[in-house]
Amino acid sequence: MIGCFSLARETFDIDFAKKKLVKTKKSLTKLNKKVVFFNDLITNDKIGENAIKYFKKIKCTKFIVIQSTFTDAKFISSFVKKFKKPIIFISFKEKRSGERLRLNSLCGVNLGLHALIKSKFYSNFIIYTNNEQSFSSEILKFIKTNNNFTKQNYLKKVNLKLVNKKKIVFKKPKLGLIGERPEGFDTCDFNNEELKSKFNANIIKIKLQSLFNISSKVDKKEIVITKKDISKNLKNTNQVNQKELNKSISLFHGLEKIQQTQNIDAFAVRCWPEMFTEYGCASCGPMAMMNENKISSACEADILGSLTCNILNQLNNKPSLLVDIVDVDEKDNTTVFWHCGLAPISMAEKNTPSATVHSNRRKPLLHNFAFKSGDITIFRVSKSENKLKFIVMNGKVLKRKNSFSGTSGVISLGDNTHKKIKNLFLSGLEHHVGFTYGDVLEDIKSLGRQLKIPTYTI
């Protein structure tokens, strides 16, 4: 028997996810009558426990995991540890409508793969498009193959002996960690001693409540001045909830004050759910404003993400940004980099940025625009396979409309972009990658040689 279950998070478009599920289950049943479904969407721990009890009664030889929406890796890690059977993920392609990213399914697969590969468990994934023939072929191949997935070399290791021996001036980074990473986000783990020995990094831990306390005391006059200032480059600030907007601006000044008093070079911030549920606004816009000032602010308390962007800032002296990879289009030979709305305004085409609210939580402040076209360097200080490494490549932002609300860009990685993204995911890349405009690829390789850090590319 082949088990099948579906993962979801209720803050995404569950009704849309259920429609996708109906079609997927019909397709799977046509391909093999021995597929047994756990029918409830796994959205919380209790339903997850029920799913595990259900499959303990059935002797399944392998499992199909339908990644209905973005989720963390907590359940899938626990499930694989208990059953130790081959799995394949199914994610869903979404139309690049310029509207809400309704599922963010592919990013959920990215997060899950990273966590499993850290535990030396290898799997595969499919992006379900309208190509029924391709989908059927991939599923049948999984069903008919008896062996477990094994480790493969999906990336190219750079021979650092052949790299330019240019001396890179690298400043010891002081990283501000505000709050703790969300549960199930193995992508945001870090080793303090390793960062100290390899980068001479100093991590300052700050309680989330401390940021809230400092922000809540920001003078109202300061907020008014900042609101007028950002409205010069940001349309529609008067069309969002003003009380929530003021709170969001106060967070920017809170971050700014912490940065100045403690001399922080980059932040890693626990940006949800407490920003919304306790403080009452989104932190995306404030973090974008810090990014503009080259004090990079990484979401979800991602310390290695903040270090990634700090390195890009040091090498390039331009703003950098941490993004999710949320869509791949094989025919178009492109992928989409997106994040809720924390790209700095300098990354937008002139006169296009506007203010918006968070797509799931419906609170401001977020930036809304497509990235300007241009050559970029894509980079990640990674712990894929639980080993410290650099992953770096060149890419190009194409001149396209905003794919999803928030800040996004359509990206080409040259030939076979689809295959390259798949290889990155299967190598265990984190769900956040950094990029900056311009070409600093060789400098990153030189830094890798200088710091004795293995460096990989696609």
C-alpha positions as CSV (number, residue, x, y, z in Angstrom):
1,M,0.0,0.0,0.0
2,I,1.1,3.6,-0.6
3,G,0.1,6.2,1.9
4,C,-0.9,9.7,1.1
5,F,-1.5,12.7,3.3
6,S,-1.8,16.5,2.9
7,L,0.0,19.3,4.8
8,A,-1.5,22.8,5.2
9,R,-1.4,26.0,7.3
10,E,-4.7,27.7,7.9
11,T,-3.4,31.3,7.3
12,F,-3.2,30.4,3.6
13,D,-6.1,29.9,1.1
14,I,-7.5,26.6,2.4
15,D,-10.5,26.6,0.1
16,F,-8.1,26.9,-2.9
17,A,-5.9,24.2,-1.5
18,K,-8.9,21.8,-1.1
19,K,-9.8,22.3,-4.8
20,K,-6.2,21.4,-5.7
21,L,-6.5,18.3,-3.5
22,V,-9.6,17.0,-5.1
23,K,-8.0,17.0,-8.5
24,T,-4.7,15.5,-7.2
25,K,-6.4,12.7,-5.4
26,K,-8.4,11.8,-8.5
27,S,-5.2,11.7,-10.5
28,L,-3.5,9.5,-8.0
29,T,-6.4,7.1,-7.7
30,K,-6.4,6.6,-11.5
31,L,-2.7,5.8,-11.4
32,N,-2.9,3.3,-8.6
33,K,-5.8,1.8,-6.7
34,K,-3.5,0.9,-3.8
35,V,-3.1,4.6,-2.7
36,V,-4.7,5.0,0.8
37,F,-5.5,8.6,1.8
38,F,-5.6,10.2,5.2
39,N,-8.3,12.6,4.3
40,D,-8.0,15.4,6.9
41,L,-5.7,18.3,6.1
42,I,-2.9,18.2,8.6
43,T,-2.9,21.7,10.0
44,N,-2.1,21.1,13.6
45,D,-0.4,18.7,16.1
46,K,-3.6,16.9,17.0
47,I,-4.5,16.1,13.3
48,G,-0.9,15.1,12.8
49,E,-1.1,12.6,15.7
50,N,-4.2,11.1,14.2
51,A,-2.5,10.7,10.9
52,I,0.4,8.8,12.5
53,K,-2.1,6.5,14.3
54,Y,-3.9,5.9,11.0
55,F,-0.8,4.9,9.1
56,K,0.5,2.7,11.9
57,K,-2.5,0.4,11.2
58,I,-1.7,0.2,7.5
59,K,1.5,-1.4,6.2
60,C,2.6,1.3,3.6
61,T,5.8,0.8,1.6
62,K,6.1,4.4,0.7
63,F,4.3,7.8,1.1
64,I,3.1,10.6,-1.1
65,V,3.1,14.0,0.7
66,I,0.8,16.6,-0.8
67,Q,2.3,20.0,0.2
68,S,-1.0,21.9,-0.1
69,T,0.3,25.2,1.3
70,F,3.5,26.4,3.0
71,T,4.1,24.7,6.3
72,D,7.1,24.2,8.6
73,A,9.0,21.0,8.8
74,K,8.0,19.9,12.2
75,F,5.4,17.2,11.2
76,I,7.2,15.8,8.2
77,S,10.4,15.4,10.2
78,S,8.5,13.5,12.9
79,F,6.7,11.4,10.4
80,V,9.8,10.3,8.5
81,K,11.6,9.5,11.8
82,K,8.7,7.2,12.8
83,F,8.1,5.4,9.4
84,K,11.5,5.6,7.6
85,K,9.9,4.9,4.2
86,P,10.5,6.6,0.8
87,I,8.5,9.7,0.3
88,I,7.8,12.1,-2.6
89,F,6.4,15.6,-2.2
90,I,3.8,17.2,-4.5
91,S,3.7,20.9,-4.7
92,F,1.4,23.2,-6.7
93,K,2.2,25.8,-9.3
94,E,0.3,29.1,-8.8
95,K,-0.6,31.6,-11.5
96,R,1.6,34.7,-11.4
97,S,-1.5,36.9,-11.0
98,G,0.0,39.9,-9.2
99,E,-2.4,39.0,-6.4
100,R,-1.9,37.1,-3.1
101,L,0.4,34.1,-3.0
102,R,-2.4,31.8,-2.1
103,L,-0.5,28.6,-1.2
104,N,3.3,29.1,-1.3
105,S,3.4,25.3,-1.6
106,L,6.8,25.1,-3.3
107,C,8.5,27.0,-0.5
108,G,7.0,24.5,2.0
109,V,8.7,21.7,0.0
110,N,11.9,23.6,0.2
111,L,11.7,23.9,4.0
112,G,10.8,20.2,4.4
113,L,13.6,18.9,2.1
114,H,16.2,20.9,4.0
115,A,15.1,19.5,7.3
116,L,15.1,15.9,6.0
117,I,18.4,16.2,4.2
118,K,20.0,17.5,7.4
119,S,19.0,14.1,8.9
120,K,20.4,12.3,5.9
121,F,17.0,11.4,4.6
122,Y,16.7,12.0,0.8
123,S,13.5,12.3,-1.2
124,N,12.2,14.0,-4.3
125,F,9.4,16.4,-5.3
126,I,7.1,17.2,-8.2
127,I,5.5,20.5,-9.2
128,Y,2.0,19.7,-10.3
129,T,1.2,21.9,-13.3
130,N,-1.5,21.3,-16.0
131,N,0.8,18.8,-17.6
132,E,-1.0,15.6,-16.6
133,Q,1.3,13.3,-18.6
134,S,4.5,14.6,-16.9
135,F,2.8,14.3,-13.5
136,S,1.7,10.8,-14.1
137,S,5.1,9.7,-15.4
138,E,6.8,11.0,-12.2
139,I,4.4,9.5,-9.8
140,L,4.5,6.1,-11.6
141,K,8.3,6.1,-11.5
142,F,8.1,6.7,-7.8
143,I,5.5,3.9,-7.3
144,K,7.4,1.3,-9.4
145,T,10.9,2.0,-7.9
146,N,11.7,-0.1,-4.9
147,N,14.9,1.6,-3.7
148,N,15.1,4.5,-1.3
149,F,16.4,7.8,-2.6
150,T,20.1,8.2,-2.0
151,K,22.6,11.1,-1.7
152,Q,23.7,12.7,-5.0
153,N,26.0,15.6,-5.8
154,Y,23.5,18.2,-7.2
155,L,25.9,21.1,-7.0
156,K,29.4,21.8,-8.4
157,K,32.2,22.3,-5.8
158,V,34.5,25.2,-6.5
159,N,38.2,24.4,-6.5
160,L,39.3,27.1,-4.1
161,K,43.0,26.5,-5.1
162,L,42.1,28.0,-8.5
163,V,40.2,31.0,-7.1
164,N,41.6,34.5,-7.2
165,K,43.7,35.1,-4.1
166,K,42.5,38.7,-3.8
167,K,42.5,39.8,-0.2
168,I,38.9,40.4,0.9
169,V,38.4,43.0,3.6
170,F,35.9,41.3,5.9
171,K,34.6,43.1,9.0
172,K,33.7,41.0,12.0
173,P,29.9,41.1,11.9
174,K,27.8,41.9,15.0
175,L,24.4,40.2,14.4
176,G,21.3,41.1,16.4
177,L,19.0,38.1,17.0
178,I,15.6,39.3,18.1
179,G,13.4,36.5,19.4
180,E,13.8,32.9,18.4
181,R,13.2,31.1,15.1
182,P,9.7,29.5,14.7
183,E,9.3,25.9,15.6
184,G,9.9,23.6,12.6
185,F,12.2,26.1,10.8
186,D,15.4,24.0,10.8
187,T,16.5,26.3,7.9
188,C,17.1,29.0,10.6
189,D,19.3,27.0,12.8
190,F,22.9,28.0,13.5
191,N,25.9,27.0,15.6
192,N,27.2,29.9,17.7
193,E,30.7,28.5,18.2
194,E,31.0,27.8,14.4
195,L,30.1,31.4,13.5
196,K,32.6,32.7,16.1
197,S,35.4,30.5,14.8
198,K,34.7,30.9,11.1
199,F,33.5,34.5,10.8
200,N,34.5,36.0,14.1
201,A,30.8,36.8,14.4
202,N,29.3,38.1,17.6
203,I,25.6,37.3,18.2
204,I,23.7,39.7,20.4
205,K,20.4,38.1,21.7
206,I,17.5,40.5,22.2
207,K,14.1,39.6,23.5
208,L,11.2,40.3,21.2
209,Q,9.4,42.1,24.0
210,S,12.4,44.5,24.3
211,L,11.9,45.6,20.7
212,F,8.2,46.1,21.4
213,N,8.9,48.1,24.5
214,I,11.4,50.4,22.8
215,S,9.2,50.8,19.7
216,S,6.1,51.7,21.8
217,K,8.0,54.6,23.3
218,V,8.9,56.2,20.0
219,D,7.8,59.9,19.9
220,K,4.6,60.4,17.9
221,K,6.2,63.4,16.2
222,E,9.1,61.2,14.9
223,I,6.5,58.8,13.5
224,V,4.7,61.6,11.7
225,I,7.9,62.8,10.1
226,T,8.9,59.3,8.9
227,K,5.4,58.8,7.5
228,K,5.7,61.9,5.4
229,D,9.1,60.9,4.3
230,I,8.3,57.4,3.2
231,S,5.1,58.6,1.5
232,K,7.3,60.5,-1.0
233,N,8.4,57.2,-2.6
234,L,5.5,54.9,-1.5
235,K,2.0,55.3,-2.9
236,N,-1.1,54.5,-1.0
237,T,0.2,55.0,2.6
238,N,-3.0,56.9,3.3
239,Q,-5.1,53.9,2.2
240,V,-4.0,51.5,4.9
241,N,-5.0,51.4,8.6
242,Q,-3.2,54.5,10.0
243,K,-3.0,53.2,13.6
244,E,-1.4,50.0,12.4
245,L,0.8,51.9,10.0
246,N,2.0,54.1,12.9
247,K,2.9,50.9,14.9
248,S,4.8,49.6,11.9
249,I,6.8,52.8,11.6
250,S,7.5,52.7,15.3
251,L,9.1,49.2,14.8
252,F,11.5,50.7,12.3
253,H,12.6,53.3,14.8
254,G,12.8,50.6,17.5
255,L,15.1,48.6,15.2
256,E,17.1,51.7,14.4
257,K,17.6,52.6,18.1
258,I,18.7,49.1,19.0
259,Q,21.1,49.2,16.0
260,Q,22.6,52.5,17.0
261,T,23.0,51.7,20.7
262,Q,24.4,48.3,20.2
263,N,26.3,48.9,16.9
264,I,24.4,46.0,15.1
265,D,25.5,45.2,11.5
266,A,22.5,43.0,10.6
267,F,19.4,41.7,12.3
268,A,17.6,38.3,12.4
269,V,14.0,39.0,13.6
270,R,11.2,36.7,14.7
271,C,8.7,38.5,12.4
272,W,5.5,36.4,13.1
273,P,3.1,35.7,14.7
274,E,3.8,38.0,17.6
275,M,4.3,41.1,15.4
276,F,0.7,40.7,14.3
277,T,-0.9,39.1,17.3
278,E,0.8,41.1,20.1
279,Y,2.2,44.3,18.6
280,G,-0.5,44.7,16.0
281,C,1.3,45.4,12.7
282,A,3.7,43.9,10.1
283,S,7.4,44.2,10.5
284,C,8.1,43.8,6.7
285,G,8.1,47.5,5.9
286,P,10.3,48.4,8.8
287,M,12.8,45.7,7.9
288,A,12.8,46.9,4.3
289,M,13.7,50.3,5.5
290,M,16.6,48.8,7.5
291,N,17.6,46.8,4.4
292,E,17.7,50.1,2.5
293,N,20.3,51.4,5.0
294,K,22.4,48.2,4.4
295,I,21.5,46.9,7.9
296,S,20.1,43.7,6.6
297,S,17.1,42.3,8.4
298,A,16.3,38.6,8.0
299,C,12.9,37.1,8.6
300,E,12.0,34.2,10.9
301,A,15.1,34.8,13.1
302,D,17.3,33.4,10.3
303,I,20.9,34.2,11.6
304,L,22.7,32.6,8.7
305,G,20.3,34.6,6.4
306,S,21.3,37.8,8.1
307,L,25.0,36.9,7.8
308,T,24.4,36.1,4.1
309,C,23.1,39.6,3.4
310,N,25.8,41.2,5.6
311,I,28.5,39.6,3.5
312,L,26.8,40.8,0.3
313,N,26.5,44.3,1.8
314,Q,30.2,44.3,2.7
315,L,31.3,43.1,-0.7
316,N,29.0,45.2,-2.8
317,N,28.1,48.3,-0.7
318,K,24.6,48.0,-1.9
319,P,21.4,46.8,-0.3
320,S,20.7,43.0,-0.3
321,L,17.6,41.0,0.3
322,L,16.6,37.6,1.6
323,V,13.9,35.9,-0.5
324,D,11.8,32.7,-0.9
325,I,11.8,30.7,-4.1
326,V,8.1,30.3,-4.7
327,D,7.5,29.4,-8.4
328,V,9.2,27.7,-11.3
329,D,8.1,27.8,-14.9
330,E,9.8,25.2,-17.1
331,K,8.4,26.6,-20.4
332,D,9.3,30.2,-19.5
333,N,12.7,29.1,-18.1
334,T,12.2,31.3,-15.1
335,T,11.7,31.2,-11.3
336,V,10.2,33.7,-8.9
337,F,12.0,35.2,-5.9
338,W,9.4,36.7,-3.5
339,H,9.0,37.9,0.0
340,C,6.1,39.3,1.9
341,G,7.1,42.9,1.3
342,L,10.5,43.7,2.7
343,A,12.5,44.6,-0.3
344,P,14.2,48.1,-0.1
345,I,12.7,50.7,-2.4
346,S,15.9,51.0,-4.4
347,M,15.3,47.5,-5.8
348,A,12.1,48.7,-7.5
349,E,11.6,50.3,-10.9
350,K,11.2,54.1,-10.5
351,N,7.8,55.4,-9.3
352,T,6.3,51.9,-8.9
353,P,6.4,51.1,-5.1
354,S,3.2,51.2,-3.1
355,A,2.1,50.4,0.4
356,T,0.1,47.3,1.1
357,V,-0.9,44.8,3.9
358,H,0.3,41.3,4.6
359,S,-1.3,38.8,2.3
360,N,-2.3,36.5,5.2
361,R,-2.5,38.7,8.2
362,R,-4.0,41.8,6.5
363,K,-1.9,44.4,8.4
364,P,0.6,47.0,7.1
365,L,3.3,48.0,6.4
366,L,4.5,46.1,3.4
367,H,6.2,47.3,0.2
368,N,4.5,46.2,-3.0
369,F,6.5,46.2,-6.3
370,A,8.4,44.1,-8.9
371,F,12.1,44.1,-8.7
372,K,13.9,46.2,-11.3
373,S,15.6,44.3,-14.1
374,G,19.3,43.7,-13.9
375,D,22.1,41.2,-13.2
376,I,22.3,39.8,-9.7
377,T,24.5,37.7,-7.5
378,I,22.6,35.0,-5.5
379,F,24.2,33.7,-2.3
380,R,23.6,31.7,0.8
381,V,25.7,30.9,3.9
382,S,24.3,27.4,4.1
383,K,24.1,24.5,6.5
384,S,22.7,22.1,4.0
385,E,23.4,18.5,4.9
386,N,24.4,20.0,8.3
387,K,27.7,21.2,6.9
388,L,28.8,24.9,6.7
389,K,29.3,26.0,3.1
390,F,28.8,28.9,0.6
391,I,26.3,28.4,-2.3
392,V,26.6,31.1,-4.9
393,M,25.5,31.8,-8.5
394,N,24.7,34.6,-11.0
395,G,21.3,35.4,-12.2
396,K,19.2,38.0,-13.9
397,V,16.0,39.8,-12.9
398,L,13.8,40.1,-16.0
399,K,11.6,43.1,-16.7
400,R,8.2,41.7,-15.7
401,K,5.2,42.6,-13.7
402,N,4.9,41.8,-10.0
403,S,4.2,38.0,-9.8
404,F,2.5,38.1,-6.4
405,S,1.6,40.9,-4.0
406,G,4.5,42.0,-1.9
407,T,7.9,42.2,-3.5
408,S,9.0,39.8,-6.2
409,G,11.0,39.3,-9.3
410,V,11.1,36.9,-12.2
411,I,14.5,35.4,-12.3
412,S,16.5,33.6,-15.0
413,L,19.5,31.4,-14.0
414,G,20.5,30.9,-17.7
415,D,19.8,27.6,-19.4
416,N,17.6,25.0,-17.6
417,T,16.5,27.3,-14.7
418,H,13.9,24.7,-13.8
419,K,16.5,22.0,-13.4
420,K,18.9,24.2,-11.5
421,I,16.2,25.1,-8.9
422,K,15.4,21.4,-8.5
423,N,19.0,20.6,-7.9
424,L,19.3,23.4,-5.4
425,F,16.3,22.1,-3.4
426,L,17.5,18.5,-3.6
427,S,20.9,19.6,-2.3
428,G,19.2,20.8,0.9
429,L,19.4,24.6,0.3
430,E,17.5,26.7,2.9
431,H,14.2,28.3,2.0
432,H,15.8,31.8,2.2
433,V,18.5,32.9,-0.3
434,G,20.1,36.3,-0.5
435,F,20.8,38.5,-3.6
436,T,22.2,41.8,-4.5
437,Y,22.4,43.7,-7.8
438,G,25.8,43.4,-9.6
439,D,28.4,40.7,-9.8
440,V,30.3,39.8,-6.7
441,L,30.5,36.0,-7.4
442,E,34.3,35.9,-7.7
443,D,34.7,38.0,-4.5
444,I,32.5,35.4,-2.7
445,K,34.7,32.6,-4.0
446,S,37.8,34.5,-2.8
447,L,36.2,35.0,0.6
448,G,35.4,31.3,0.7
449,R,39.1,30.5,0.0
450,Q,40.2,33.1,2.6
451,L,37.9,31.7,5.4
452,K,38.4,28.1,4.3
453,I,34.7,27.5,3.7
454,P,33.7,25.0,0.9
455,T,32.0,26.8,-1.9
456,Y,29.5,25.5,-4.4
457,T,27.7,26.7,-7.5
458,I,25.1,25.3,-9.9
